[in-house]
Amino acid sequence: MDSADGLVADPKFPPWSHREISFNRKHQWAAIPEPGRFPLILDPCINSVKFEHVLVDGGSSIDILFRNSLPALRLSTAQLKSYDAQFWAVLPDQSSIPLGQITLPVQFGTPDHFRTEFVNFVVADFDGTYDAILGRPSLTKFMAVPHYSYLVLKMPTEKGVLTIRGNVYTAYTCEEESFKITEAIDLSIRLAEIVAQATQVPSDQLRLPEQKTPRKNSKSKEHKEVQLVDGSPEKTALIGANLDPK
């Protein structure tokens, strides 16, 4: 069914108006520096465990759960289903082969006003700055609308529209940590490439050139060098140190 303003409505939710799902200045709940720069970090419950570093990324085509989140969820890799496809854009210029996939309930809101949906996570084979990334598939399931300038997420529920605010400080610290981790991973990848290339260099090219024996100094306390012909420095001779050059 469609609402009066043309938005597609879910039968289990009451009709909402465009005014409820839109954004305006009243949603600017904090003095956010450089609007749009910081990521939208929220704290939903995943499988009844509350996480504080979940990135909402409308540019991601998959929902990602990082390896370091598995212990908190009391999950092991044996509980994951196979996932053969690779994914990009997490590690710099590198594709990643996931550990597997798993479907878990994700809940936003409070006990009085919440919404829960089951999200299919791809589990990354490395630790991340964030606990998880919610991409377009989960945003579609929640029918959620993010606003990156205000760091706010809105979604319809049975009790009306649920508005969730991000955390500016958490967004800042996550961004700083993400830069450091990305730089470290990038350096380690480049170092591994250099080591791999070094092993392919022929052994004869790894030999150090032999150094020439330095020329012995002909000068000594017993002899001295004198010039035989004026204007010809190359014509010299050694004489006793006590002799007159003439």
C-alpha positions as CSV (number, residue, x, y, z in Angstrom):
1,M,0.0,0.0,0.0
2,D,1.1,3.6,-0.6
3,S,0.9,6.5,1.8
4,A,-0.7,9.8,0.9
5,D,2.6,11.4,0.1
6,G,3.7,8.5,-2.3
7,L,6.0,6.6,0.1
8,V,5.7,2.9,0.1
9,A,4.2,1.7,3.5
10,D,4.6,-1.6,5.2
11,P,1.2,-3.1,6.3
12,K,2.5,-3.9,9.8
13,F,3.5,-0.2,10.4
14,P,1.0,2.7,10.7
15,P,1.0,5.2,7.9
16,W,3.6,8.0,8.3
17,S,3.9,11.3,6.6
18,H,6.7,12.8,4.6
19,R,7.2,15.3,7.4
20,E,8.0,12.5,9.9
21,I,10.6,10.9,7.7
22,S,12.2,14.1,6.5
23,F,15.0,16.2,8.1
24,N,15.2,19.8,9.1
25,R,17.3,22.1,11.3
26,K,15.7,20.8,14.5
27,H,17.6,17.5,13.9
28,Q,20.9,19.4,14.2
29,W,21.2,18.2,17.8
30,A,24.9,19.0,18.2
31,A,27.5,21.5,16.8
32,I,29.0,19.1,14.3
33,P,32.2,20.5,12.7
34,E,32.6,20.1,9.0
35,P,29.2,18.5,8.3
36,G,29.4,15.4,6.2
37,R,33.0,14.6,7.1
38,F,32.4,12.2,10.0
39,P,30.9,8.7,9.6
40,L,27.5,7.8,11.1
41,I,28.4,5.5,14.1
42,L,25.5,3.9,16.0
43,D,25.1,1.5,18.8
44,P,22.5,-1.2,17.9
45,C,22.1,-4.6,19.5
46,I,23.4,-7.5,17.3
47,N,22.1,-10.9,18.5
48,S,21.2,-9.2,21.9
49,V,24.8,-7.8,22.3
50,K,25.1,-4.0,22.3
51,F,27.9,-2.7,20.1
52,E,29.0,0.9,20.2
53,H,31.0,1.1,16.9
54,V,28.7,0.1,14.1
55,L,29.2,2.1,10.9
56,V,26.1,3.0,8.8
57,D,27.5,3.1,5.2
58,G,25.0,3.7,2.4
59,G,27.8,3.1,-0.1
60,S,28.4,-0.5,0.9
61,S,26.6,-3.2,-1.0
62,I,27.0,-5.8,1.8
63,D,26.6,-5.9,5.6
64,I,30.0,-6.8,7.2
65,L,30.8,-8.3,10.6
66,F,34.4,-8.1,11.6
67,R,36.4,-11.0,13.0
68,N,37.0,-9.2,16.3
69,S,33.3,-9.1,17.0
70,L,32.8,-12.9,17.0
71,P,34.0,-13.5,20.7
72,A,31.5,-10.9,22.0
73,L,28.7,-12.7,20.1
74,R,30.0,-16.1,21.4
75,L,30.3,-17.3,17.8
76,S,32.9,-19.5,16.2
77,T,33.9,-19.9,12.6
78,A,32.3,-23.3,12.6
79,Q,28.9,-21.7,12.9
80,L,29.3,-19.7,9.7
81,K,27.9,-20.6,6.4
82,S,30.2,-20.7,3.3
83,Y,30.5,-17.5,1.3
84,D,32.7,-17.8,-1.9
85,A,32.6,-14.3,-3.3
86,Q,35.3,-11.7,-2.6
87,F,34.6,-8.1,-1.6
88,W,36.6,-4.9,-2.1
89,A,36.9,-1.4,-0.6
90,V,37.8,-2.3,3.0
91,L,41.5,-3.0,2.6
92,P,43.3,-0.5,0.3
93,D,43.5,-1.8,-3.3
94,Q,43.0,-5.4,-2.0
95,S,40.2,-7.9,-2.2
96,S,39.2,-9.9,0.8
97,I,38.0,-13.5,1.1
98,P,35.5,-13.7,4.0
99,L,35.4,-16.3,6.7
100,G,31.7,-17.0,5.8
101,Q,28.3,-15.5,6.4
102,I,25.7,-15.6,9.2
103,T,22.2,-14.1,9.7
104,L,21.7,-12.3,13.1
105,P,19.0,-10.1,14.6
106,V,19.8,-6.4,14.7
107,Q,17.8,-4.1,17.0
108,F,17.6,-0.3,17.1
109,G,16.0,1.8,19.8
110,T,14.9,1.2,23.4
111,P,12.7,-1.4,25.0
112,D,9.8,1.1,24.7
113,H,10.4,2.0,21.0
114,F,12.5,-0.3,18.8
115,R,12.7,-2.2,15.6
116,T,14.3,-5.5,14.9
117,E,15.3,-7.1,11.6
118,F,17.4,-10.1,10.6
119,V,20.6,-9.1,8.7
120,N,22.8,-11.4,6.7
121,F,26.4,-10.5,7.6
122,V,29.5,-11.3,5.6
123,V,32.2,-12.0,8.2
124,A,35.6,-10.5,7.3
125,D,38.8,-12.4,7.9
126,F,40.5,-9.5,9.7
127,D,39.9,-7.1,12.6
128,G,38.4,-3.7,11.9
129,T,38.0,-0.3,13.5
130,Y,34.3,-0.9,13.6
131,D,32.4,-3.8,15.1
132,A,30.2,-4.1,12.0
133,I,29.2,-2.2,8.9
134,L,25.5,-1.8,7.9
135,G,25.2,-1.2,4.2
136,R,22.4,-0.8,1.7
137,P,20.8,-4.3,2.3
138,S,20.2,-3.6,6.0
139,L,19.1,0.0,5.3
140,T,16.6,-1.4,2.9
141,K,15.3,-4.0,5.4
142,F,14.8,-1.3,8.1
143,M,13.5,1.2,5.5
144,A,15.9,3.5,7.2
145,V,17.0,7.0,5.9
146,P,20.4,8.3,7.1
147,H,21.4,12.0,7.2
148,Y,25.2,12.3,7.3
149,S,25.2,16.1,8.0
150,Y,23.2,15.7,11.2
151,L,24.5,12.2,12.0
152,V,20.9,10.9,12.4
153,L,19.1,7.8,11.2
154,K,15.3,7.5,10.9
155,M,13.2,4.4,10.4
156,P,9.4,3.5,10.7
157,T,8.2,1.3,13.5
158,E,4.9,0.1,14.9
159,K,4.9,3.1,17.2
160,G,5.8,5.7,14.6
161,V,9.1,7.0,13.2
162,L,12.2,6.1,15.3
163,T,15.0,8.7,15.3
164,I,18.5,7.6,16.3
165,R,21.4,10.0,16.8
166,G,25.0,9.2,16.3
167,N,28.0,10.0,18.6
168,V,30.3,12.8,17.3
169,Y,33.2,11.9,19.6
170,T,33.0,8.2,18.7
171,A,32.8,9.1,15.0
172,Y,36.0,11.2,15.4
173,T,38.0,8.6,17.3
174,C,36.9,5.8,14.9
175,E,37.9,7.9,11.9
176,E,41.4,8.6,13.4
177,E,41.9,4.9,14.3
178,S,40.7,3.9,10.8
179,F,43.3,6.0,9.2
180,K,46.1,4.5,11.3
181,I,44.9,0.9,10.7
182,T,44.5,1.5,7.0
183,E,48.0,3.0,6.8
184,A,49.6,0.2,8.8
185,I,47.8,-2.5,6.6
186,D,48.9,-0.6,3.4
187,L,52.5,-0.6,4.6
188,S,52.5,-4.3,5.5
189,I,51.0,-5.2,2.1
190,R,53.7,-3.1,0.3
191,L,56.5,-4.7,2.4
192,A,55.2,-8.2,1.6
193,E,55.2,-7.3,-2.1
194,I,58.8,-6.0,-1.9
195,V,59.9,-9.2,-0.1
196,A,58.2,-11.3,-2.7
197,Q,59.9,-9.4,-5.5
198,A,63.3,-9.7,-3.8
199,T,63.0,-13.5,-3.8
200,Q,62.7,-13.5,-7.6
201,V,65.9,-11.5,-8.2
202,P,68.7,-13.8,-9.7
203,S,71.4,-14.7,-7.2
204,D,74.2,-13.3,-9.4
205,Q,72.6,-9.9,-9.2
206,L,72.6,-10.0,-5.4
207,R,76.4,-10.2,-5.2
208,L,78.2,-7.1,-3.9
209,P,80.8,-5.6,-6.2
210,E,84.4,-6.3,-5.1
211,Q,86.2,-3.3,-3.7
212,K,89.6,-2.3,-5.2
213,T,92.6,-2.4,-3.0
214,P,93.4,1.1,-2.0
215,R,96.6,2.5,-3.4
216,K,99.4,2.6,-0.8
217,N,100.6,6.0,0.2
218,S,104.1,6.5,-1.2
219,K,104.9,9.2,1.3
220,S,106.9,8.3,4.4
221,K,109.1,10.0,6.9
222,E,112.2,8.6,5.2
223,H,111.4,9.8,1.7
224,K,109.8,12.7,0.0
225,E,108.5,13.4,-3.5
226,V,110.0,16.1,-5.6
227,Q,109.1,17.5,-9.0
228,L,111.8,16.9,-11.7
229,V,110.6,19.4,-14.3
230,D,109.0,22.7,-13.5
231,G,105.5,22.8,-14.9
232,S,105.2,19.0,-15.2
233,P,103.6,17.7,-11.9
234,E,103.4,14.2,-13.3
235,K,107.2,13.9,-13.5
236,T,108.3,13.2,-9.9
237,A,110.9,11.2,-8.0
238,L,111.5,10.0,-4.5
239,I,114.6,11.2,-2.6
240,G,115.7,11.0,0.9
241,A,113.9,13.2,3.3
242,N,117.2,14.9,4.3
243,L,118.4,15.7,0.8
244,D,118.1,19.1,-0.9
245,P,115.6,18.9,-3.8
246,K,118.2,20.8,-6.0
